[in-house]
Amino acid sequence: MKLFFSVLLCTLISSSFLSQEKKDVEKDTLKKVQLDEVIVTGKLKTDPIHTIISNRYDKNVVQPKNVADLFNNINGFSVIKRGNYAIDPSFRGSQYEQLNIQYDGGTKAMHACPNRMDPITTHIIPEEIAKIEIIKGPYTVRYGATFGGIVNMVSKKTNYLDNGFSGKFSSGFETNGNSTVNMLQLQYIKDKYDVVGNFGYRDFGSYTDGDGTEIPSSFLSTDYGVKVGYNFTDFERLQFHWRQSFGRDVLHAGLPMDTEYDNSSIASLDYKKTNLSGKLNSISAKAYYSYVDHLMTNTNRPSFMMTEAASAVEATTMGGKIELNWQPTKNVDIFTGVDAMLIARDGGRTRLAKMMNGNMLPTPREFNDKVWQDSYVNDFGLFTEAKWLFAENTLLTAGVRYDRIISDIKDPEADFAALYNLEKRTENNISGTVSLKKLVSKNFTLEAAFGRGVRSANMIERYINHFTINQDPFEYIGNPDLKAEVNNQFEVGFKAKNTKNSIKYAASVYYSDLQNFIVGIVDPTKTRKFMPTAQPVNPKVFRNLDNAYRTGFEASFETALTTDYYFKSEMAYVYAKNKDLDESLPLTPPLNARLILGTTKEKYWANVQYNITSSQNEIAPSFGETSTDGYQTIDVRLGFKPFKNANLGFAVINVFDKTYNNHLNFSFNNQANFGRVPITEPGRNFTAFLQYNF
């Protein structure tokens, strides 16, 4: 790793001397070099295939958002909910490390908690996100190892037209939980440099569902960030970004413990130089570092009367990337580079047993359990991707990627070491893609792609030791000998519009052949380690499946009813099959659709959204899943500009106070007055949100 960062540093220094800027460029241009924080730029020659862009969240502000709201209205997405804070996105049935989730084109921060109380989406201010870019499958090799798709959360960019001092303030309130959010952003911009800072404060109370039942879900978080950029020229930029997030008193209805604190720090350094001479068009580099410090306890849980438990865990993620963009001919772009992602975790759980075999102990007994066993998983990648515009409106893309995965466990528990021949392991993965994008006409685009995505087992799947980590009550045991998952995905899609009738429509159909898919399977030869008489007695061990697949589609339609009114509909469906166990794959979302009727004018906008989610009977009983009923809800949103530079938004979410739960929601866990049933969603919620630019 030291060698990687030495090469990165040398790149930053030496690239300034690679060439003189090309001649005949106006010195007073307002166009500055753009860092590779944005993946989808709108350029046919360089953009990846099969992409979605969720549009600007700061344009039509409505309500105080948690991170889930950034994904809930993106077609094909669902969310995995353990409360109101620990929420993971799921796309086409892929989740967790099956999705390559990152900030600004490559920055990552991995969770410290084995129950994912602190997923990557909790470490950034939602109001800081300008848009979310999605690549629907393993259709590019440039952004790290990718199995089921890429999610890139893009923070707001500096506006070079706003030289001098400016800023933005936003504040919101929602009635269900009496929750408040506030965010202040200040920026100062000059020709050569810019400084942007933001501060956020979020205080969410526990919400009530449609039946008036209060769901333990409150949390408090404070965030701030500073971004400093320097433009050496119009074609060369260096940028440093620092952000910290502090979560406090987070209640997790679907997990056995609550978060006392979750502190994260993320630093990133980006560099890019364009307009180089010869065949080399640009060079870019990124380095990042993140650290998460997490403490969880069962102080407010029923189990505290028998056993007092506290887990202090930490995660360090560091990595970077160097990429060269070559242009051997006018119509060919080649991207070559190296990247790295290093993940290390450690920490333990302290248990103070007050009762054994049903009898209170005169003196509590202390036990210490190793959670992560001082483990690491390092990924070093090498890639090349070529884009050939071989006809005026036809783009061929082909890429190949090599990943070298090195993993080890440095402080194993004795019982875990007895299960396996533990030693440093090295894996060699090859992934690749080939795709074709054809602009049949200016109003019709056809896309076809094949991608081979490869994902080595994550740290939980390798090294967890008798912990309950999923929706079911089983203890899980890791397996350091797992093979890497492989996703051979085929997809065909189109995007079309009829400008005469103001109609836009699109659809995609895909099929994924999944090899070595990783799931937990009950091992009858092993027994529980903790609470050995509790059910289920036999734990699960992570294994590879031989045969599994996913298939599905997304479709959308939009039309202008009049000059100011529009109608929009979206639909997404996933079908998954675990042939080995003759059941569905776990966490497969049901069919869902949205119908939206809205209006947009210069001074105001409004829409009514009808959400339809079907029942889900294609389940994975081995995962503890049960069938889920379908449901429908209605949301109303509107906003207007009360005066210059101000936006005021209102919403009523779940207008008819429906009581329901999504299929991907975890069940209540270790909660007083709740059985092991799925967490219900919020009932009717009135929200207001104000944003003012100055």
C-alpha positions in Angstrom: 0.0 0.0 0.0 2.9 2.4 0.7 4.1 1.8 -2.8 0.6 2.6 -4.2 0.5 6.0 -2.4 4.1 6.7 -3.3 3.1 6.3 -7.0 0.0 8.4 -6.4 2.1 11.2 -4.9 4.6 11.1 -7.7 1.7 11.3 -10.2 0.3 14.4 -8.6 3.7 16.1 -8.7 5.1 15.0 -12.0 1.9 15.3 -14.1 2.2 19.1 -13.9 5.3 18.8 -16.1 3.9 16.2 -18.6 3.0 18.8 -21.3 2.2 22.3 -22.1 -1.5 23.2 -22.5 -2.8 23.0 -26.0 -2.6 26.2 -28.0 -5.4 28.5 -29.1 -7.3 28.2 -25.8 -8.9 31.3 -24.5 -7.4 32.4 -21.2 -10.6 33.9 -19.8 -12.8 30.8 -20.3 -15.2 30.1 -17.5 -15.0 26.3 -18.1 -12.8 24.6 -15.5 -11.5 21.1 -15.4 -14.1 18.8 -13.8 -12.8 16.1 -11.4 -13.9 12.5 -11.9 -16.6 12.8 -9.2 -19.3 12.4 -11.8 -19.6 9.2 -13.7 -22.5 10.1 -16.1 -21.7 13.4 -17.9 -24.1 13.2 -20.8 -21.3 12.5 -23.3 -21.9 9.6 -25.7 -18.2 8.9 -26.1 -17.3 8.5 -22.5 -20.5 7.6 -20.5 -21.1 4.1 -19.3 -24.1 2.1 -20.6 -27.4 1.3 -18.8 -27.4 4.2 -16.4 -29.9 6.1 -14.2 -29.5 9.6 -12.9 -31.8 10.6 -10.0 -32.4 14.3 -10.6 -31.4 17.2 -8.4 -32.6 16.9 -4.9 -32.1 20.6 -4.3 -34.5 21.7 -7.1 -37.8 20.7 -5.6 -37.2 20.6 -1.9 -40.0 19.0 0.2 -39.1 17.4 3.5 -36.3 16.6 5.8 -34.8 13.5 4.3 -33.1 10.6 5.8 -30.9 8.6 3.5 -33.7 6.2 2.6 -35.6 9.0 0.8 -32.7 9.4 -1.6 -33.4 5.9 -3.0 -37.1 5.3 -2.4 -38.2 7.0 -5.5 -35.5 5.6 -7.9 -37.0 2.9 -10.1 -35.6 -0.5 -9.3 -34.5 0.4 -5.8 -35.8 -0.7 -2.4 -34.4 -0.2 1.0 -33.5 -2.7 3.8 -34.7 -1.1 7.0 -33.5 -2.0 10.5 -34.9 1.3 12.0 -34.9 4.9 10.8 -31.1 5.2 10.7 -29.5 1.9 9.6 -30.9 1.7 6.1 -29.2 0.0 3.1 -30.2 0.4 -0.5 -31.1 -2.7 -2.5 -31.1 -2.7 -6.3 -32.6 -5.5 -8.3 -32.1 -7.8 -5.3 -28.4 -6.9 -4.8 -27.4 -5.3 -1.6 -24.5 -4.7 0.8 -21.1 -5.4 -0.9 -22.9 -6.7 -4.0 -23.4 -3.0 -4.8 -20.4 -0.8 -5.3 -21.5 2.2 -3.3 -19.3 5.2 -3.3 -19.1 9.0 -2.9 -17.9 11.3 -5.7 -16.5 8.7 -8.0 -14.6 6.5 -5.7 -14.5 7.5 -2.0 -15.7 4.8 0.4 -16.3 4.3 4.1 -17.1 0.8 5.3 -19.2 0.0 8.3 -17.7 -1.1 11.6 -20.8 -2.8 13.1 -21.4 -6.4 12.0 -25.1 -5.7 12.2 -24.6 -2.8 9.8 -25.9 -0.1 12.2 -23.6 2.3 10.3 -23.8 1.6 6.6 -21.9 3.8 4.2 -25.1 5.9 3.6 -25.1 7.2 7.2 -21.8 9.0 6.9 -22.9 11.9 4.7 -25.4 14.7 5.0 -28.4 13.9 2.7 -28.8 17.6 1.8 -25.2 17.6 0.6 -26.1 15.1 -2.2 -26.9 16.8 -5.6 -27.7 13.5 -7.5 -27.3 9.8 -7.4 -25.9 8.0 -10.4 -26.5 4.3 -11.0 -24.9 1.9 -13.4 -27.3 -1.0 -13.5 -24.8 -3.9 -13.7 -21.1 -4.8 -14.1 -20.9 -2.7 -17.3 -17.7 -0.8 -16.5 -14.4 -1.8 -14.9 -13.2 1.7 -14.0 -14.6 2.2 -10.6 -13.5 -0.9 -8.6 -14.7 -4.5 -8.5 -18.4 -4.5 -9.2 -20.9 -7.4 -8.9 -24.4 -6.0 -9.1 -24.0 -2.4 -10.1 -22.5 1.0 -9.1 -24.1 3.6 -6.9 -22.3 7.0 -7.0 -23.6 9.7 -4.6 -22.5 13.0 -6.0 -22.1 16.0 -3.7 -22.9 19.4 -4.9 -20.3 21.1 -7.2 -18.7 24.5 -7.0 -20.4 27.1 -9.2 -17.6 29.1 -10.7 -20.0 31.8 -11.9 -20.6 32.7 -8.2 -17.3 34.3 -7.4 -17.1 35.7 -3.9 -19.0 34.7 -0.8 -22.3 32.8 -0.9 -24.2 30.2 1.0 -27.3 28.3 1.7 -29.4 27.5 4.7 -32.1 24.8 5.0 -34.4 23.8 7.8 -37.2 21.3 8.0 -39.7 19.7 10.4 -41.9 16.6 10.2 -44.8 15.9 12.6 -44.4 12.1 12.9 -41.7 11.9 15.5 -41.3 15.7 15.9 -38.1 15.5 13.8 -36.0 18.5 12.8 -33.1 19.0 10.3 -30.9 22.0 9.8 -28.0 22.6 7.4 -25.8 25.6 6.7 -23.4 25.8 3.8 -20.9 28.6 3.1 -18.6 29.0 0.2 -16.0 31.4 -1.1 -14.8 31.3 -4.7 -12.0 33.0 -6.5 -10.5 32.3 -9.9 -7.7 30.1 -8.5 -9.3 28.5 -5.4 -12.5 27.8 -3.7 -13.6 26.8 -0.2 -16.9 25.2 0.7 -18.0 24.3 4.3 -21.2 22.8 5.6 -22.7 21.9 8.9 -25.8 19.7 9.6 -27.8 18.8 12.6 -30.6 16.2 12.6 -32.8 15.2 15.6 -35.3 12.5 14.7 -37.8 11.2 17.2 -39.4 7.7 17.2 -42.2 7.6 14.7 -45.7 6.0 15.0 -47.1 3.7 12.4 -50.7 3.8 11.0 -52.1 2.1 14.1 -50.5 4.7 16.4 -47.9 2.3 17.7 -44.6 4.0 18.5 -41.6 2.4 16.8 -38.2 2.8 18.6 -36.3 4.7 15.9 -35.0 8.0 17.3 -31.5 9.2 16.5 -29.4 12.4 16.7 -26.6 13.2 14.3 -24.2 16.1 13.7 -22.2 16.4 10.6 -19.7 18.9 9.1 -17.5 19.0 6.0 -14.9 21.2 4.4 -13.9 21.1 0.7 -10.9 23.1 -0.6 -10.0 23.2 -4.3 -7.2 24.9 -6.2 -7.0 25.4 -9.9 -3.5 25.5 -11.2 -4.9 26.3 -14.6 -8.2 25.9 -16.4 -7.1 22.3 -17.1 -5.6 21.3 -13.8 -7.2 21.0 -10.4 -6.4 19.7 -6.9 -9.1 19.2 -4.3 -9.2 18.1 -0.6 -12.4 17.1 1.1 -12.8 16.4 4.8 -16.0 15.4 6.5 -17.0 14.0 9.9 -20.3 12.6 11.2 -21.3 11.9 14.8 -24.3 9.7 15.5 -25.7 9.6 19.0 -28.4 7.5 20.9 -29.6 5.6 17.8 -32.4 3.2 18.4 -32.5 0.1 16.1 -35.9 -1.6 16.2 -34.7 -4.6 14.1 -31.4 -5.2 15.8 -30.4 -6.7 19.2 -28.6 -3.6 20.4 -28.6 0.2 20.1 -25.9 2.6 19.1 -24.4 4.7 21.9 -22.2 6.6 19.4 -21.0 6.2 15.8 -18.2 8.6 14.8 -16.8 8.6 11.3 -14.1 10.6 9.6 -13.6 10.7 5.8 -10.7 12.4 3.9 -10.2 12.4 0.2 -7.7 14.0 -2.2 -8.6 14.4 -5.9 -6.4 15.6 -8.8 -7.0 15.9 -12.5 -5.1 17.4 -15.5 -6.6 17.5 -18.9 -5.8 18.9 -22.4 -2.5 17.2 -22.5 -0.4 16.8 -25.7 0.0 13.8 -27.8 -2.1 10.7 -27.3 -2.6 11.2 -23.6 -5.8 13.2 -23.1 -6.0 13.4 -19.3 -4.6 12.0 -16.0 -6.6 11.7 -12.8 -5.8 10.5 -9.3 -7.7 9.9 -6.1 -6.8 8.9 -2.5 -9.1 8.5 0.4 -9.1 7.4 4.0 -12.0 6.7 6.4 -12.3 5.7 10.0 -15.4 4.6 11.9 -15.6 4.2 15.7 -18.7 2.5 16.9 -20.2 1.5 20.3 -23.4 -0.4 20.7 -25.1 -1.6 23.9 -28.2 -3.4 25.1 -28.8 -1.0 28.0 -32.4 -0.3 27.0 -33.3 -3.9 25.9 -35.0 -6.7 27.8 -31.9 -8.9 27.7 -30.1 -6.3 29.8 -31.7 -7.8 33.0 -29.9 -11.1 32.2 -26.7 -10.0 30.4 -25.2 -6.6 30.1 -23.5 -6.3 26.7 -21.4 -3.6 25.0 -19.5 -3.9 21.7 -16.8 -1.4 20.8 -15.7 -1.9 17.1 -13.8 0.1 14.5 -13.2 0.0 10.8 -10.5 1.6 8.6 -10.9 2.0 4.9 -8.3 3.4 2.6 -7.6 3.4 -1.1 -7.1 5.3 -4.2 -6.9 5.3 -8.0 -4.8 6.5 -10.8 -6.3 6.6 -14.3 -5.0 7.7 -17.7 -7.3 8.6 -20.6 -5.6 7.9 -24.0 -7.0 9.0 -27.3 -5.1 7.2 -30.1 -7.6 8.4 -32.7 -10.4 10.9 -32.7 -13.1 8.2 -32.2 -11.3 6.0 -29.6 -10.9 6.6 -25.9 -8.9 4.2 -23.8 -8.9 4.3 -20.0 -6.2 2.5 -18.1 -5.4 2.5 -14.4 -4.8 1.0 -11.1 -6.8 1.2 -7.9 -6.9 -0.2 -4.4 -9.3 -0.6 -1.5 -8.0 -1.8 1.9 -10.4 -2.7 4.7 -9.4 -3.5 8.3 -11.6 -4.1 11.3 -11.2 -4.9 14.9 -13.0 -4.8 18.2 -14.8 -6.9 20.7 -17.9 -7.4 22.8 -17.9 -7.4 26.6 -20.7 -9.4 28.3 -21.5 -9.2 32.0 -23.7 -12.3 32.8 -26.1 -11.7 35.7 -28.1 -14.9 35.3 -27.2 -18.5 34.4 -29.5 -21.5 34.0 -32.4 -19.3 35.2 -30.6 -18.4 38.5 -29.3 -14.9 39.4 -25.5 -15.0 40.0 -24.3 -13.5 43.3 -21.4 -11.9 41.4 -21.8 -11.2 37.6 -19.3 -13.0 35.4 -17.5 -11.1 32.6 -16.9 -12.6 29.2 -15.0 -11.1 26.2 -15.8 -12.0 22.6 -13.8 -11.1 19.6 -16.1 -9.6 17.0 -13.7 -9.0 14.0 -10.7 -10.9 15.2 -8.4 -8.2 13.9 -9.0 -9.0 10.2 -8.4 -7.3 6.9 -9.4 -7.7 3.2 -7.3 -5.8 0.7 -8.1 -5.4 -3.0 -5.6 -4.2 -5.6 -7.0 -3.7 -9.1 -5.7 -3.2 -12.6 -8.1 -2.2 -15.5 -8.4 -1.1 -19.0 -11.5 0.0 -20.9 -11.9 1.1 -24.5 -14.7 3.1 -26.1 -14.9 3.1 -29.9 -17.3 5.4 -31.7 -17.1 3.3 -34.9 -20.1 4.9 -36.6 -21.5 8.4 -36.1 -24.1 7.1 -33.6 -22.8 3.7 -32.4 -20.5 3.2 -29.4 -18.7 0.0 -28.6 -17.3 -0.5 -25.1 -15.0 -3.3 -24.0 -13.1 -3.6 -20.7 -11.2 -6.1 -18.6 -10.2 -6.0 -15.0 -7.9 -7.9 -12.7 -8.3 -7.9 -8.9 -5.8 -9.4 -6.5 -7.5 -10.0 -3.1 -5.4 -10.5 0.0 -7.1 -11.4 3.3 -6.0 -12.5 6.7 -7.2 -12.9 10.3 -4.6 -11.9 12.9 -6.3 -12.6 16.2 -8.7 -15.5 15.8 -10.8 -17.0 18.6 -9.6 -20.5 19.5 -12.9 -22.2 18.4 -12.8 -20.4 15.1 -9.2 -21.3 14.5 -10.1 -25.0 15.2 -12.6 -24.9 12.3 -10.2 -23.9 9.5 -6.6 -23.9 8.4 -6.2 -20.2 8.9 -3.5 -18.5 6.9 -3.1 -15.4 4.6 -5.1 -16.0 1.4 -4.6 -14.6 -2.0 -7.4 -14.6 -4.7 -7.1 -13.6 -8.4 -10.3 -12.4 -10.0 -11.0 -11.5 -13.6 -14.0 -9.5 -14.6 -15.0 -7.8 -17.9 -17.7 -6.2 -20.0 -18.7 -5.6 -23.6 -21.5 -3.4 -24.7 -23.1 -1.6 -27.6 -25.0 1.7 -27.6 -26.8 2.7 -30.8 -28.5 6.1 -31.4 -31.0 4.7 -33.9 -32.4 8.3 -34.2 -32.2 11.4 -32.2 -35.3 10.2 -30.3 -34.4 6.5 -29.9 -31.4 4.9 -28.2 -30.8 1.1 -28.0 -28.4 -0.4 -25.5 -27.2 -4.0 -25.1 -24.5 -5.2 -22.7 -22.8 -8.2 -21.1 -20.9 -7.9 -17.9 -19.0 -10.4 -15.8 -18.9 -9.1 -12.2 -16.8 -10.8 -9.6 -17.0 -10.2 -5.8 -14.9 -11.9 -3.2 -16.4 -12.7 0.1 -16.7 -9.7 2.5 -15.3 -9.8 6.1 -18.6 -10.9 7.7 -18.8 -13.9 5.3 -15.2 -14.8 6.0 -14.6 -14.2 9.7 -17.8 -13.6 11.7 -17.9 -16.1 14.7 -21.2 -17.1 16.2 -23.0 -13.7 15.9 -26.6 -13.0 14.9 -26.3 -10.6 11.9 -29.3 -11.2 9.7 -33.1 -11.1 9.9 -33.3 -14.6 11.3 -32.3 -15.6 14.9 -29.5 -17.9 13.8 -25.9 -17.5 14.8 -23.6 -17.2 11.8 -20.1 -18.6 11.3 -17.8 -17.2 8.6 -15.9 -19.3 6.1 -12.5 -18.0 5.0 -12.4 -20.5 2.1 -15.4 -19.2 0.2 -15.1 -18.8 -3.6 -15.8 -15.4 -5.2 -19.3 -14.8 -6.4 -19.7 -14.3 -10.2 -22.5 -12.4 -11.9 -22.8 -13.0 -15.6 -25.4 -10.4 -16.5 -27.0 -9.7 -19.9 -29.2 -6.7 -20.5 -31.1 -5.0 -23.3 -32.8 -1.7 -23.0 -34.0 1.4 -24.9 -34.8 5.0 -24.2 -37.2 6.9 -26.5 -39.2 10.1 -26.8 -41.8 11.5 -29.1 -41.2 15.3 -29.1 -44.3 15.9 -31.1 -46.6 14.4 -28.4 -44.3 15.1 -25.5 -43.9 11.5 -24.6 -40.8 9.7 -23.1 -40.6 6.0 -22.4 -37.9 3.5 -21.5 -37.4 -0.1 -20.5 -34.7 -2.6 -19.6 -34.7 -6.4 -19.4 -31.9 -8.3 -17.7 -30.8 -11.9 -16.8 -28.1 -12.7 -14.3 -26.5 -16.2 -14.1 -25.1 -16.3 -10.5 -22.2 -18.6 -9.7 -20.8 -19.4 -6.3 -23.5 -17.2 -4.7 -22.8 -16.8 -1.0 -25.6 -17.6 1.6 -25.7 -18.9 5.1 -26.8 -22.6 5.4 -27.7 -24.4 8.6 -25.0 -26.8 9.7 -26.5 -29.6 11.9 -23.0 -30.7 13.0 -22.5 -27.4 15.0 -24.3 -25.9 17.9 -24.8 -22.4 19.3 -22.0 -20.8 21.2 -24.0 -18.1 23.1 -27.1 -19.1 24.9 -26.7 -22.8 23.8 -30.2 -23.9 24.9 -32.0 -21.2 22.9 -33.6 -21.9 19.5 -32.4 -22.4 16.8 -29.6 -24.6 18.2 -27.7 -25.2 15.0 -25.9 -22.1 13.5 -25.5 -21.2 9.9 -22.2 -21.3 8.0 -21.6 -19.3 4.9 -21.4 -21.5 1.8 -21.3 -21.2 -2.0 -24.4 -22.1 -4.0 -23.9 -23.9 -7.3 -26.9 -22.7 -9.2 -28.8 -19.4 -8.8 -30.2 -16.7 -11.1 -32.0 -13.4 -11.2 -34.1 -11.8 -13.9 -36.3 -8.8 -14.2 -37.2 -5.5 -15.8 -37.7 -1.8 -15.3 -40.0 0.4 -17.3 -41.1 4.0 -17.3 -43.4 6.3 -19.2 -43.9 10.1 -19.0 -46.2 12.4 -21.0 -47.1 16.1 -20.9 -50.9 16.3 -20.5 -50.8 20.1 -21.1 -48.1 22.7 -21.1 -47.9 22.7 -17.3 -49.2 19.2 -16.3 -47.6 15.8 -16.7 -48.2 12.2 -15.9 -45.4 9.7 -15.1 -45.4 6.0 -14.3 -42.6 3.6 -13.3 -42.5 -0.2 -12.6 -39.8 -2.6 -11.5 -39.8 -6.4 -11.0 -37.2 -9.0 -9.9 -37.5 -12.7 -9.9 -34.7 -14.8 -8.2 -34.2 -18.5 -7.8 -31.9 -20.5 -5.6 -31.9 -23.8 -7.5 -29.8 -25.6 -4.8 -32.5 -25.1 -2.1 -35.4 -24.7 -4.5 -36.5 -21.3 -3.1 -36.0 -17.6 -3.9 -32.8 -15.8 -3.0 -33.1 -13.8 0.2 -34.1 -10.1 0.2 -35.8 -10.2 -3.2 -38.1 -7.2 -3.4 -41.7 -7.5 -4.7 -43.0 -5.8 -7.8 -43.5 -2.1 -7.2 -44.9 0.7 -9.3 -45.5 4.4 -9.0 -48.1 6.7 -10.7 -47.4 10.4 -10.5 -49.6 13.3 -11.6 -47.9 16.7 -11.3 -47.5 20.3 -12.4 -44.5 22.5 -12.8 -44.6 26.3 -13.1 -42.0 29.0 -12.7 -43.2 29.9 -9.2 -44.6 26.7 -7.9 -44.9 22.9 -8.4 -47.0 20.1 -7.0 -47.5 16.3 -7.5 -49.6 13.4 -6.2 -47.8 10.0 -6.1 -49.6 6.7 -5.9 -47.3 3.9 -4.7 -48.2 0.3 -5.4 -46.2 -2.6 -3.9 -47.4 -6.2 -4.6 -47.4 -9.1 -2.1 -44.2 -11.2 -2.0 -44.7 -14.9 -1.9 -41.4 -15.8 -3.6 -39.4 -16.1 -0.4 -36.4 -17.8 1.2 -37.6 -19.8 4.2 -34.0 -20.8 4.9 -33.3 -17.1 5.6 -36.3 -16.8 8.0 -38.4 -14.9 5.4 -42.2 -15.0 5.4 -44.7 -13.9 2.8 -45.6 -10.2 2.8 -48.9 -8.6 1.9 -49.0 -5.9 -0.7 -50.0 -2.3 0.0 -50.7 1.0 -1.6 -50.0 4.5 -0.3 -50.5 8.1 -1.5 -48.1 11.0 -1.1 -48.7 14.6 -1.9 -45.9 17.2 -2.4 -45.9 20.8 -3.3 -43.6 23.7 -3.2 -43.2 27.4 -4.2 -40.9 30.3 -4.2 -42.2 32.8 -1.6 -39.5 35.3 -2.5 -36.2 35.5 -4.3 -33.6 32.8 -3.6 -36.1 30.9 -1.3 -37.8 27.6 -1.8 -40.5 26.3 0.5 -41.8 22.8 0.3 -44.6 20.8 2.0 -45.7 17.2 1.9 -48.1 14.7 3.3 -46.6 11.3 3.2 -48.9 8.3 3.6 -52.0 10.5 3.3 -54.4 7.8 4.5 -52.4 6.7 7.5 -51.8 3.2 6.1 -50.3 0.5 8.4 -47.8 -1.6 6.4 -44.4 -3.1 6.2 -42.0 -3.6 3.2 -40.8 -7.1 2.5 -37.2 -6.1 3.1 -37.8 -4.7 6.6 -36.1 -6.5 9.5 -38.3 -7.8 12.3 -38.4 -6.4 15.8 -35.5 -7.9 17.8 -35.0 -7.9 21.6 -37.7 -5.2 22.0 -40.1 -5.0 24.9 -43.8 -5.3 23.9 -42.9 -6.4 20.3 -42.9 -9.9 18.9 -40.6 -11.0 16.1 -42.7 -9.4 13.3 -41.6 -7.0 10.6 -41.0 -3.4 11.4 -43.9 -1.2 10.3 -43.4 2.0 8.3 -44.4 5.5 9.5 -48.0 6.5 9.4 -49.3 9.8 8.1 -46.5 12.4 8.2 -46.8 16.2 7.6 -43.5 17.8 6.6 -42.2 21.3 5.8 -38.8 22.3 4.4 -37.3 25.7 3.7 -34.2 26.4 1.7 -32.7 29.9 1.2 -29.7 30.8 -0.9 -27.7 33.9 -0.3 
